[in-house]
Amino acid sequence: MQGKSTDSVGHTHCSPLLRESWFRSELYGLERNAEDFPLLGQGELADRLASHSGLQRYALPMVTQLAKSLTETQSVVVLTDDTGVVLQTVGNLSAMEKAQRFALSPGTLWSESGRGTNAIGTALAIDDSCEIDGEQHFLTSNQNLYCAAIPLQTPDGQIAGVLDISGPAHFSHAHTLAWVKSAARQIEYLWVKQSLHPQQWLMSLHPDPQKLDSVEELLLVFSDNTLIAANRLALRRLGIDPARLGHITFGQLFPLLKQTPCPLPAPVTHSAQTYYYRLRAPTQTLVSVPPKPAAEWPFSLKQDGEKMVRLLNAGVSLCIQGETGSGKEFVSQTLHQRSRWREGKFIAINCAAIPESLIESELFGYQPGAFTGANKNGYIGKIREADGGILFLDEIGDMPLALQTRLLRVLQDKVVAPLGSSRSWPVNFAVICATHRNLAQLVADGEFREDLLYRLQEFTLTIPPLREWPTLPAFIEQQWQELGGPARHITLSPPLLKTLAHFAWPGNVRQLRSLMKVLLALAEEGETLGVDALPAEYRQATPEVMENLKQHDTALIASTLARFNGNISKAAQALGVARSTLYRRAARVRDGN
């Protein structure tokens, strides 16, 4: 889908795509001259990069190749996650203006709700490719850019992120959108091919038999006779709703065809269209596959893990409390993998990160045409996606009151009705919520429903802050191993390990992993790292001071704030914590508590 208009670059006389996107941008309450944009801290960005390793594994080779071919256009290739946060920017950034380099750097947010009409955010909003040129951008600060973007899709039909090319608006970009589409097609093709399991059937189709075994072919993956994966080309050409993956069978798709191996191209008809297909049988039988080992318990679950799984299996709703960065989602994912819900999906939604105007449609879904800007195919919503699995509600204390009522009804009745629909769907899932806030106090303040609190907080697990873990040195070494230190023969010296074990870690596990990734990135093969390898802000404290900080990190907060002249954002980034966390701790420093 193309957003460019030949008669105007304004929003009053342009394509429907642009009109609707500008309308949504105005609904978000964005100021067109705004220049203060969201930027993730180092710890949060490290978490995003780690959680999107699959996307990067399959996309980065193509991103790098594409960037090399764009040198003369002064353009860069941008890879974002499924919320529009930039993960990687590859290309000749030095050729771009300073403001453009900052705007496209990793950690910046390009969602439509954050930056108005732009190729990345709008592509996510419409789930299709688009290009936004110059003054077609909603924000004036972006109007010297040209951007072409397309969502990237995982083999199981989910949006994984966005591939984007951005460059100066005054350059010619006659073929840029086509390049983006072609690169995305190759990424999605390889993703399906390379993630194929030996127990699965692979079907490839194309109207032209000469196009089989090329990136133009349609790919379908079956587990037994159930369709579980496909590339975007197949879903679009065959008219398959991604929500039907895991539910539709081979026989339903091809009622006149037997599911038998077919190594040579043979004709098959689907929706009055003739295709040529090949069908590869599984190369490994199910009985020869060893069972998948259960996930290792995180250190914070060593004592209570089995008890929490029993509660989850019994349908008890769990509430996990802990400081920012303490690993609440990681603990929840481990419980999911160990529980009877492991065959279903783990669906996470951050109630604080989604605009209030969108969270209802995200949770409950919507029918096609339910509101202006809605996806033309509709959306089943996170609750239905979690059917048979676990719904993880992060920062539940930030859910708007109006939605709390709807959520309570779904939890009680186990049915959900999408926006704009008179029909309800039965659902069955377990619920885990997480918060760093005092929910009981929110109830007392009238900001949280008491009946919903009792429904969600049937059992509470409190994760202690990292500084209070009794096995911290062992945990640090485990994290170092998981991040690949031993594989590169890079070791932590005993003095460095002791220093790390005595640090206060105000940002908890997130801050620790962020620091270790920095150490690993800067280290040479075979190196043994000492205390001098730490960044300056970590080296300032001696082990004796760190021992005191383990109990109380006031001095660290105060010194970091002083070093950045009271700038909360910069101090939070240096400490690896969220600004909200630092505000609370800074208040304690100010009050002398």
C-alpha positions as CSV (number, residue, x, y, z in Angstrom):
1,M,0.0,0.0,0.0
2,Q,1.4,3.4,-1.0
3,G,0.8,6.6,0.8
4,K,2.3,9.0,-1.7
5,S,0.0,11.4,-3.5
6,T,0.8,13.1,-6.8
7,D,-1.3,16.2,-6.3
8,S,-0.3,17.3,-2.8
9,V,2.0,16.5,0.1
10,G,-0.4,18.0,2.7
11,H,-3.0,16.0,4.6
12,T,-6.1,17.7,3.3
13,H,-5.7,16.6,-0.4
14,C,-4.0,13.2,-0.3
15,S,-4.6,9.4,-0.3
16,P,-7.1,7.8,2.1
17,L,-4.1,6.2,3.8
18,L,-2.6,9.5,4.7
19,R,-5.9,11.1,5.6
20,E,-6.7,8.3,8.1
21,S,-3.2,8.3,9.5
22,W,-3.2,12.1,10.0
23,F,-6.6,11.8,11.7
24,R,-5.3,9.1,14.1
25,S,-2.2,11.4,14.8
26,E,-4.5,14.2,15.8
27,L,-6.6,11.9,18.0
28,Y,-3.4,11.0,19.8
29,G,-3.1,14.6,20.8
30,L,0.3,15.1,19.2
31,E,1.8,18.6,18.7
32,R,3.1,18.9,15.2
33,N,6.1,20.9,16.4
34,A,7.0,18.5,19.2
35,E,10.7,17.6,19.5
36,D,10.8,15.6,22.8
37,F,10.6,11.9,21.7
38,P,10.6,8.7,23.8
39,L,14.1,7.1,24.1
40,L,14.7,3.8,25.9
41,G,17.4,3.6,28.5
42,Q,20.4,1.3,27.9
43,G,18.9,-1.4,30.2
44,E,15.5,-1.4,28.5
45,L,17.1,-1.4,25.0
46,A,19.3,-4.4,26.0
47,D,16.1,-6.2,27.1
48,R,14.4,-5.5,23.8
49,L,17.4,-6.7,21.8
50,A,17.6,-9.9,23.8
51,S,13.9,-10.6,23.4
52,H,14.0,-10.1,19.6
53,S,17.0,-12.2,18.9
54,G,15.1,-14.3,16.4
55,L,14.1,-11.3,14.4
56,Q,17.6,-10.0,14.3
57,R,19.1,-13.4,13.4
58,Y,17.0,-13.7,10.2
59,A,16.8,-10.0,9.3
60,L,20.3,-8.5,10.0
61,P,22.1,-10.3,7.1
62,M,19.6,-8.8,4.7
63,V,19.7,-5.4,6.5
64,T,23.4,-5.3,6.1
65,Q,23.3,-6.3,2.5
66,L,20.6,-3.7,1.7
67,A,22.5,-0.9,3.5
68,K,25.6,-1.5,1.3
69,S,23.6,-1.0,-1.8
70,L,22.2,2.3,-0.5
71,T,25.4,4.2,0.1
72,E,25.0,6.7,-2.8
73,T,21.5,7.6,-1.7
74,Q,22.6,8.6,1.9
75,S,20.0,6.3,3.2
76,V,20.1,3.9,6.2
77,V,18.2,0.7,6.9
78,V,16.3,0.5,10.1
79,L,15.0,-2.5,12.0
80,T,12.4,-2.1,14.7
81,D,10.4,-4.3,17.0
82,D,6.7,-4.8,16.8
83,T,6.0,-1.6,18.8
84,G,8.2,0.6,16.6
85,V,11.2,0.8,18.8
86,V,14.4,1.0,16.7
87,L,16.6,-2.1,17.4
88,Q,19.3,-1.6,14.7
89,T,20.2,1.2,12.3
90,V,22.7,0.2,9.6
91,G,24.3,2.4,6.9
92,N,26.2,5.6,6.4
93,L,24.8,7.6,9.3
94,S,27.5,10.2,9.0
95,A,26.0,11.4,5.7
96,M,22.8,12.3,7.5
97,E,22.0,15.5,9.5
98,K,22.8,15.3,13.2
99,A,19.1,15.5,14.2
100,Q,18.3,12.7,11.7
101,R,21.0,10.5,13.1
102,F,19.6,10.9,16.7
103,A,16.0,10.4,15.6
104,L,16.9,7.0,13.9
105,S,19.3,5.7,16.6
106,P,18.5,2.5,18.5
107,G,16.1,2.9,21.4
108,T,14.0,5.6,19.7
109,L,10.3,5.0,19.3
110,W,8.6,5.5,15.9
111,S,5.0,4.3,16.7
112,E,2.2,6.3,15.1
113,S,1.0,7.2,18.6
114,G,4.4,8.5,19.5
115,R,5.4,10.3,16.3
116,G,2.3,10.6,14.2
117,T,2.3,9.7,10.5
118,N,5.6,8.0,9.6
119,A,6.4,5.0,7.5
120,I,7.3,2.7,10.5
121,G,4.4,3.5,12.7
122,T,1.9,3.7,9.9
123,A,3.1,0.4,8.4
124,L,2.4,-1.2,11.9
125,A,-1.0,0.5,12.1
126,I,-2.2,-0.8,8.7
127,D,-0.1,-4.0,8.7
128,D,1.1,-3.3,5.2
129,S,3.9,-1.5,3.4
130,C,3.8,2.3,2.9
131,E,6.1,5.2,2.1
132,I,5.9,8.6,3.7
133,D,7.7,11.4,1.9
134,G,8.7,14.8,3.3
135,E,5.7,16.9,4.3
136,Q,3.5,13.9,4.4
137,H,5.0,13.3,7.9
138,F,2.8,14.6,10.7
139,L,5.6,16.1,12.7
140,T,7.5,19.0,11.2
141,S,10.8,17.7,12.5
142,N,10.5,14.6,10.3
143,Q,9.6,16.4,7.1
144,N,13.1,16.4,5.7
145,L,13.0,12.6,5.6
146,Y,11.7,10.0,3.1
147,C,10.9,6.6,4.6
148,A,9.6,3.3,3.2
149,A,8.6,0.5,5.5
150,I,7.0,-2.9,5.7
151,P,6.1,-5.1,8.7
152,L,8.0,-8.3,9.1
153,Q,6.0,-11.4,9.9
154,T,7.1,-14.5,11.9
155,P,6.3,-17.9,10.5
156,D,3.4,-18.3,12.9
157,G,1.7,-15.1,11.5
158,Q,2.7,-12.6,14.2
159,I,4.1,-9.2,13.5
160,A,7.8,-9.3,14.5
161,G,8.9,-5.8,13.6
162,V,9.4,-3.4,10.8
163,L,12.0,-3.1,8.0
164,D,12.5,0.5,6.9
165,I,14.7,2.6,4.6
166,S,15.1,6.2,5.6
167,G,16.9,9.0,3.7
168,P,16.8,12.6,2.7
169,A,13.5,13.7,1.2
170,H,15.2,15.6,-1.6
171,F,16.8,12.4,-3.1
172,S,15.0,10.4,-5.7
173,H,13.4,7.3,-4.1
174,A,11.7,5.8,-7.2
175,H,12.6,2.2,-6.3
176,T,13.0,2.3,-2.5
177,L,9.6,0.8,-1.6
178,A,10.2,-2.1,-4.0
179,W,13.6,-2.7,-2.4
180,V,12.0,-2.9,1.1
181,K,9.3,-5.3,-0.1
182,S,11.8,-7.5,-1.8
183,A,14.1,-7.6,1.3
184,A,11.1,-8.4,3.6
185,R,10.0,-11.2,1.3
186,Q,13.5,-12.8,1.5
187,I,13.7,-12.4,5.3
188,E,10.3,-14.1,5.8
189,Y,11.1,-16.8,3.3
190,L,14.3,-17.8,5.0
191,W,12.7,-17.5,8.5
192,V,10.2,-20.2,7.5
193,K,12.7,-22.4,5.7
194,Q,15.4,-22.2,8.5
195,S,13.0,-22.7,11.4
196,L,11.4,-25.8,9.9
197,H,11.5,-28.8,12.3
198,P,12.3,-32.3,11.0
199,Q,8.9,-33.5,12.3
200,Q,7.0,-31.0,10.0
201,W,5.6,-31.2,6.5
202,L,6.7,-28.4,4.1
203,M,4.5,-27.5,1.1
204,S,5.6,-25.0,-1.5
205,L,3.3,-23.6,-4.2
206,H,3.4,-21.1,-7.1
207,P,1.3,-20.7,-10.3
208,D,4.5,-20.9,-12.3
209,P,6.4,-24.2,-11.6
210,Q,9.6,-22.4,-12.6
211,K,9.2,-20.2,-9.5
212,L,9.3,-23.1,-7.1
213,D,12.5,-23.1,-4.9
214,S,12.7,-19.3,-5.1
215,V,11.7,-16.6,-2.7
216,E,8.6,-16.1,-4.8
217,E,7.1,-19.4,-3.7
218,L,4.3,-19.8,-1.1
219,L,5.4,-21.8,1.9
220,L,3.0,-23.8,4.2
221,V,4.2,-25.8,7.2
222,F,2.1,-28.5,8.7
223,S,2.5,-30.4,12.0
224,D,0.7,-33.7,11.3
225,N,-2.2,-32.3,9.3
226,T,-2.5,-28.9,11.0
227,L,-1.2,-25.7,9.4
228,I,1.1,-24.0,11.9
229,A,3.3,-21.7,9.9
230,A,3.5,-19.9,6.6
231,N,5.2,-16.9,4.9
232,R,3.2,-13.7,4.3
233,L,3.0,-14.4,0.5
234,A,1.1,-17.7,1.2
235,L,-1.3,-16.2,3.7
236,R,-2.1,-13.3,1.4
237,R,-2.4,-15.2,-1.8
238,L,-4.4,-18.1,-0.3
239,G,-6.6,-15.8,1.8
240,I,-5.7,-17.4,5.1
241,D,-6.2,-15.4,8.3
242,P,-3.1,-15.6,10.5
243,A,-5.4,-16.3,13.4
244,R,-6.3,-19.6,11.8
245,L,-2.8,-21.0,12.1
246,G,-2.9,-23.8,14.5
247,H,-6.6,-24.5,13.7
248,I,-7.0,-25.1,9.9
249,T,-6.1,-28.5,8.4
250,F,-4.5,-29.7,5.2
251,G,-7.8,-31.3,4.2
252,Q,-9.7,-28.0,4.7
253,L,-7.2,-26.1,2.5
254,F,-7.0,-28.8,-0.2
255,P,-10.1,-31.1,0.1
256,L,-9.3,-33.0,-3.1
257,L,-5.6,-33.6,-2.3
258,K,-4.1,-36.4,-0.3
259,Q,-1.4,-35.4,2.2
260,T,1.3,-37.7,0.6
261,P,4.9,-36.7,-0.4
262,C,5.2,-35.1,-3.8
263,P,8.8,-34.3,-4.8
264,L,7.9,-33.3,-8.4
265,P,5.7,-30.2,-9.3
266,A,2.0,-31.2,-9.5
267,P,-1.1,-29.1,-10.1
268,V,-3.6,-28.3,-7.4
269,T,-6.5,-25.9,-7.3
270,H,-7.3,-23.5,-4.5
271,S,-10.1,-20.9,-4.8
272,A,-10.3,-21.4,-8.6
273,Q,-6.6,-20.7,-9.0
274,T,-4.2,-23.4,-10.3
275,Y,-0.9,-23.8,-8.5
276,Y,2.0,-26.2,-8.8
277,Y,3.1,-27.6,-5.5
278,R,5.8,-29.8,-3.9
279,L,5.1,-31.5,-0.6
280,R,8.0,-32.7,1.6
281,A,7.2,-35.3,4.3
282,P,8.8,-35.1,7.8
283,T,12.4,-36.4,7.9
284,Q,12.1,-37.4,11.6
285,T,9.3,-39.3,13.4
286,L,7.8,-38.0,16.6
287,V,8.9,-41.0,18.7
288,S,12.6,-40.4,18.0
289,V,12.4,-36.8,19.4
290,P,13.5,-36.5,23.0
291,P,11.1,-34.5,25.2
292,K,11.9,-30.8,25.6
293,P,13.6,-30.2,28.9
294,A,11.8,-28.0,31.3
295,A,13.3,-24.5,31.7
296,E,15.8,-24.0,34.5
297,W,14.3,-22.2,37.6
298,P,15.6,-18.7,37.9
299,F,17.4,-18.0,41.2
300,S,14.4,-16.0,42.4
301,L,12.2,-19.2,42.1
302,K,14.4,-21.8,43.6
303,Q,12.3,-22.2,46.7
304,D,8.8,-21.4,45.4
305,G,8.8,-22.6,41.8
306,E,7.0,-25.9,42.1
307,K,4.4,-24.4,44.5
308,M,3.7,-21.6,42.0
309,V,3.3,-24.1,39.1
310,R,0.8,-26.1,41.2
311,L,-1.2,-23.0,41.8
312,L,-1.1,-22.0,38.1
313,N,-2.2,-25.5,37.1
314,A,-5.1,-25.2,39.5
315,G,-6.3,-22.0,37.8
316,V,-5.2,-19.7,40.6
317,S,-4.3,-16.2,39.4
318,L,-0.8,-15.1,40.3
319,C,0.4,-11.6,41.1
320,I,4.2,-11.1,41.0
321,Q,5.5,-8.0,42.8
322,G,9.0,-6.6,42.6
323,E,11.2,-3.6,41.7
324,T,11.6,-2.5,38.1
325,G,14.0,-4.8,36.3
326,S,13.8,-7.6,38.9
327,G,12.7,-10.2,36.3
328,K,9.0,-10.5,36.8
329,E,8.3,-11.4,33.1
330,F,11.2,-13.8,33.0
331,V,9.8,-15.6,36.1
332,S,6.3,-15.7,34.5
333,Q,7.7,-17.2,31.3
334,T,9.5,-19.9,33.2
335,L,6.2,-20.7,35.1
336,H,4.5,-20.9,31.7
337,Q,7.0,-23.4,30.3
338,R,6.7,-25.6,33.4
339,S,2.9,-25.5,33.7
340,R,0.1,-27.4,32.0
341,W,-0.5,-24.2,29.9
342,R,2.9,-24.6,28.1
343,E,1.3,-25.9,24.8
344,G,-0.5,-22.5,24.5
345,K,1.0,-19.1,24.0
346,F,2.5,-16.7,26.5
347,I,0.9,-13.4,25.6
348,A,2.3,-10.4,27.3
349,I,0.8,-6.9,27.4
350,N,2.3,-3.9,29.2
351,C,-0.7,-1.9,30.5
352,A,1.5,1.2,31.0
353,A,3.1,1.2,27.6
354,I,0.0,1.3,25.4
355,P,-2.0,4.5,25.0
356,E,-5.3,4.4,26.9
357,S,-7.2,4.9,23.6
358,L,-5.7,1.7,22.2
359,I,-5.5,-0.7,25.1
360,E,-9.1,-1.8,24.8
361,S,-8.7,-2.9,21.2
362,E,-5.4,-4.6,22.0
363,L,-6.9,-6.7,24.8
364,F,-10.3,-7.5,23.4
365,G,-9.8,-7.2,19.6
366,Y,-12.1,-5.6,17.1
367,Q,-14.2,-6.4,14.1
368,P,-13.2,-5.0,10.6
369,G,-14.4,-1.4,10.3
370,A,-15.0,-1.1,14.1
371,F,-13.3,2.3,14.1
372,T,-11.3,4.6,11.8
373,G,-7.9,3.3,11.2
374,A,-8.7,-0.3,12.2
375,N,-7.0,-3.1,10.4
376,K,-9.1,-4.1,7.4
377,N,-9.1,-7.7,8.6
378,G,-9.9,-7.0,12.2
379,Y,-7.9,-8.2,15.2
380,I,-8.7,-11.1,17.6
381,G,-7.0,-9.3,20.5
382,K,-4.5,-10.5,23.2
383,I,-7.1,-12.3,25.3
384,R,-8.1,-14.6,22.4
385,E,-4.5,-15.1,21.5
386,A,-3.9,-16.3,25.0
387,D,-6.6,-18.9,24.8
388,G,-5.1,-22.2,26.0
389,G,-2.1,-20.4,27.4
390,I,-1.1,-17.6,29.7
391,L,-2.1,-13.9,29.6
392,F,0.6,-11.8,31.3
393,L,-0.5,-8.4,32.4
394,D,2.5,-6.3,33.2
395,E,2.1,-3.0,35.2
396,I,-1.5,-4.0,35.9
397,G,-1.7,-1.0,38.3
398,D,-1.7,1.3,35.3
399,M,-4.8,-0.2,33.6
400,P,-7.5,2.4,33.2
401,L,-10.6,2.0,35.5
402,A,-13.0,1.7,32.6
403,L,-11.1,-1.4,31.2
404,Q,-10.8,-3.0,34.6
405,T,-14.6,-3.6,34.5
406,R,-14.4,-5.3,31.1
407,L,-11.4,-7.4,32.2
408,L,-13.2,-8.6,35.4
409,R,-16.2,-9.7,33.3
410,V,-13.9,-11.7,31.0
411,L,-12.1,-13.4,33.9
412,Q,-15.5,-14.3,35.5
413,D,-17.4,-15.4,32.4
414,K,-14.5,-16.7,30.3
415,V,-16.0,-15.1,27.2
416,V,-14.8,-12.1,25.2
417,A,-16.6,-9.9,22.6
418,P,-14.4,-7.8,20.2
419,L,-15.2,-4.1,19.7
420,G,-17.9,-3.7,17.1
421,S,-19.2,-7.3,17.4
422,S,-22.3,-8.7,18.9
423,R,-20.8,-12.2,19.1
424,S,-18.7,-13.6,22.0
425,W,-16.0,-16.2,22.0
426,P,-15.2,-18.6,24.8
427,V,-11.7,-18.4,26.2
428,N,-9.7,-20.4,28.7
429,F,-6.4,-19.2,30.0
430,A,-4.3,-18.6,33.1
431,V,-3.5,-15.1,34.3
432,I,-0.3,-13.7,35.7
433,C,-0.1,-10.0,36.5
434,A,2.9,-8.1,37.6
435,T,3.4,-4.7,39.3
436,H,5.9,-2.6,41.3
437,R,3.0,-0.6,42.8
438,N,0.9,-1.2,45.9
439,L,-2.4,-2.4,44.5
440,A,-4.1,-2.3,47.9
441,Q,-3.2,1.4,48.2
442,L,-4.5,2.0,44.7
443,V,-7.8,0.4,45.8
444,A,-7.9,2.7,48.8
445,D,-7.3,5.7,46.5
446,G,-10.1,4.7,44.2
447,E,-7.8,4.0,41.3
448,F,-8.2,0.2,41.2
449,R,-11.3,-2.0,41.5
450,E,-11.3,-4.1,44.7
451,D,-13.2,-7.0,43.1
452,L,-10.6,-7.1,40.3
453,L,-7.8,-7.1,42.9
454,Y,-9.2,-10.1,44.6
455,R,-9.6,-11.9,41.2
456,L,-6.0,-11.2,40.1
457,Q,-4.2,-11.4,43.4
458,E,-5.3,-14.8,44.5
459,F,-1.7,-15.6,45.4
460,T,1.2,-13.2,45.5
461,L,4.9,-13.8,44.9
462,T,7.3,-11.1,45.8
463,I,10.7,-11.2,44.0
464,P,13.4,-9.7,46.2
465,P,15.7,-7.1,44.7
466,L,18.9,-8.4,43.2
467,R,21.0,-6.9,46.0
468,E,19.3,-9.2,48.5
469,W,19.8,-12.5,46.6
470,P,22.0,-14.9,48.8
471,T,23.5,-16.6,45.7
472,L,24.4,-13.5,43.8
473,P,28.0,-14.5,42.7
474,A,26.7,-17.8,41.3
475,F,23.9,-15.9,39.5
476,I,26.3,-13.5,37.9
477,E,28.4,-16.3,36.6
478,Q,25.3,-18.0,35.2
479,Q,24.3,-14.9,33.4
480,W,27.8,-14.5,32.0
481,Q,27.7,-18.0,30.7
482,E,24.2,-17.4,29.1
483,L,25.5,-14.3,27.4
484,G,28.4,-16.1,25.8
485,G,31.4,-15.1,27.9
486,P,32.9,-18.7,28.2
487,A,32.3,-19.4,24.5
488,R,34.7,-16.5,23.7
489,H,37.0,-17.6,26.6
490,I,36.4,-14.3,28.4
491,T,36.4,-14.7,32.2
492,L,35.5,-12.5,35.1
493,S,38.4,-12.1,37.6
494,P,37.7,-12.9,41.3
495,P,38.1,-9.1,42.2
496,L,35.6,-8.1,39.5
497,L,33.1,-10.8,40.5
498,K,33.4,-9.7,44.2
499,T,32.8,-6.1,43.1
500,L,29.8,-7.0,41.1
501,A,28.4,-9.1,43.9
502,H,28.6,-6.2,46.4
503,F,27.0,-3.6,44.1
504,A,23.6,-2.2,45.0
505,W,22.0,-2.9,41.6
506,P,19.2,-0.3,41.7
507,G,18.1,-1.5,38.3
508,N,18.2,-5.2,39.4
509,V,18.6,-8.0,36.8
510,R,18.0,-5.7,33.9
511,Q,20.9,-3.4,34.9
512,L,23.2,-6.4,35.6
513,R,22.6,-7.9,32.2
514,S,23.0,-4.5,30.5
515,L,26.4,-4.0,32.1
516,M,27.6,-7.5,31.3
517,K,26.6,-7.0,27.6
518,V,28.8,-3.9,27.6
519,L,31.7,-5.7,29.2
520,L,31.4,-8.6,26.7
521,A,31.1,-6.3,23.7
522,L,34.3,-4.4,24.7
523,A,36.4,-7.4,25.7
524,E,39.0,-9.2,23.5
525,E,38.9,-13.0,22.9
526,G,40.5,-14.9,25.8
527,E,40.7,-11.8,28.1
528,T,40.3,-12.0,31.9
529,L,38.4,-8.9,33.0
530,G,39.4,-6.9,36.1
531,V,37.7,-4.1,38.0
532,D,39.3,-1.6,35.6
533,A,37.1,-3.0,32.8
534,L,34.0,-1.4,34.5
535,P,32.6,1.8,33.2
536,A,33.6,4.9,35.2
537,E,30.3,5.2,37.2
538,Y,30.8,1.6,38.5
539,R,34.5,2.0,39.3
540,Q,33.9,5.1,41.5
541,A,32.8,2.9,44.4
542,T,35.2,0.6,46.3
543,P,34.0,-2.9,47.4
544,E,33.7,-1.5,51.0
545,V,31.4,1.3,49.8
546,M,29.5,-1.2,47.7
547,E,28.9,-3.4,50.7
548,N,27.0,-0.5,52.3
549,L,25.2,0.2,49.1
550,K,23.9,-3.3,49.1
551,Q,21.7,-2.3,52.0
552,H,21.0,1.2,51.0
553,D,21.8,2.9,47.7
554,T,21.1,6.5,48.7
555,A,24.8,7.6,48.2
556,L,24.8,6.2,44.7
557,I,21.6,7.9,43.7
558,A,22.8,11.2,45.2
559,S,26.2,11.1,43.5
560,T,24.8,10.1,40.1
561,L,22.2,12.9,40.3
562,A,25.0,15.3,41.2
563,R,27.2,14.1,38.3
564,F,24.4,14.9,35.9
565,N,23.3,18.2,37.5
566,G,20.0,16.8,38.7
567,N,19.0,15.5,35.2
568,I,16.7,12.6,36.0
569,S,16.7,11.2,32.5
570,K,20.5,11.0,32.2
571,A,21.0,9.7,35.7
572,A,18.3,7.0,35.1
573,Q,20.1,5.9,31.9
574,A,23.5,5.8,33.7
575,L,22.0,3.6,36.5
576,G,20.0,1.4,34.1
577,V,16.6,2.1,35.7
578,A,13.4,3.6,34.6
579,R,12.8,7.3,35.2
580,S,9.8,6.6,37.4
581,T,11.9,4.4,39.6
582,L,14.6,7.1,40.0
583,Y,11.9,9.7,40.8
584,R,10.8,7.6,43.7
585,R,14.3,7.0,45.0
586,A,15.3,10.6,44.4
587,A,12.4,11.6,46.6
588,R,13.7,9.4,49.3
589,V,17.2,10.9,49.0
590,R,15.6,14.4,49.2
591,D,13.6,13.5,52.3
592,G,16.5,11.9,54.0
593,N,14.9,8.4,54.1
